[in-house]
């Protein structure tokens, strides 16, 4: 499990160090006195996490409105935002593996290569790898699409 926490206080004695952490985003369901492997990394700008949650809530509403899947809406928004991608050509059986390794995968077209039926896929890296400018563009396009569909957009969520 992964989550974002804030270290509120450090306690030290001769042998040990204890952390008082505040968990911001999910219920960890931890047991007291049980050992856990813990990897700490400094979190990126928390606004990006808020932006991501806000964006996905809008994508769900857009998908419902357009009677489409969330991933199709996400792919089209990534395309509109000129997000980074790679083209991959492979057998149709590779699609599941591509979806494990890329955030979004779009089937572009069938192709015949050396007598075999292949598929050309457009594989997007996704918003988790975007810098602030790229994420802002994606979010702005998502908001615009939602508003064009008559979906109420409460941007106050981003400042809380």
Buried (B, 14 or more C-beta within 10 A) or exposed (E): EEEEBEEEEEEEEEEEEEEEBEEEEEEEEEEEEEEEEEEEEEEEEEBBBBBBEBBBBBBEBBBEBEEEEBBBBBBBBBBBBEBEBEEBEBEEEBBEEBBEEBBBBBEEEEEEEEEEEBBBBBBBBBBEEBEEEBBBBBBEBBBEBBEEEEBEBEEEEBEE
